[in-house]
């Protein structure tokens, strides 16, 4: 989601060393140094990663896109100037910001407004897959082409699409001559058991690392997935993608302007309970999302009506458009 920021920083600071502090699990995505960015492992619980960041400093500029609780750490690691968004809670998190930007007053994609609000200057050039070099992935058993990737997993059960619809969608693609590939994280393989217990279709859930998954997506005719991390990966690989938005916000996590050339359709259903107006503890009237956890307790959600409200026919229609190279719209719902 921060790719627009990286692109803009490189355009503004052509000869400057730019480092991205990120979890070790994502380092492979940056191994070939897209935009000349050096990815450095970061885990605030591991002193070894903090030492590496300190050794690379001091830092002329530190940008904190969301979590201002890291401002004291940034200062301790030698940051001369710290830039971030105002309004984090509790208020002490904002005290060390040298520049505090406000959230936009109108709907905007997170990646777009991080780049526009935190760094002055011309917006970055729209993304093209050629902008992102990849390291070589370990070999794995490739599916027969053409194939469609159906990614079942997500960060919450409230983002799961109904099981029967996944199988109906797989059968629909299969009739049209596509190989079907099930995908999910290593801890989500049980989702494939629920959808395709007989393993009628190729199952790669939990069997690929991040680079292998990117390689799989790069050659896919299409991917369908919930609003989750793999949807962002599909943009980097240029994969035609249908993202199913339930609790999340297509406005915040959709394609936006930077990704406008990406073949991407966000599908969502109008539900009254997607009614929360905060993200990263900042409030904006235009935000419509739901951060409720799954369960029967007070303030929880026991049944994801938002995901159940996305019909099979809508996904099929979006797939037809993407496969024809003519997506009808970026957000449908």
Secondary structure, DSSP 8 states (H G I E B T S, - for coil): --HHHHHHHHHH-TTS-EEEEE-GGGGGGGTT-GGGEEEEE--TT-HHHHHHHHHH--BS-EEESS-GGGHHHHHHTTBS-EEEES--SSGGGGTT-SEEE---SS---HHHHHHHHHS-SS------GGG-------------SSEEEEE---SSGGG---HHHHHHHHHHHHHTT-EEEEE--TT-THHHHHH-TT--SEE-TT---HHHHHHHHHT-SEEEEESSHHHHHHHHHT--EEEEESSS-HHHHS-TTTTTTS-EEEEE---TT--B-EETTEE-TT--B----BSSSTT-BSS-HHHHTS-HHHHHHHHHHHHTT--S-SEE-
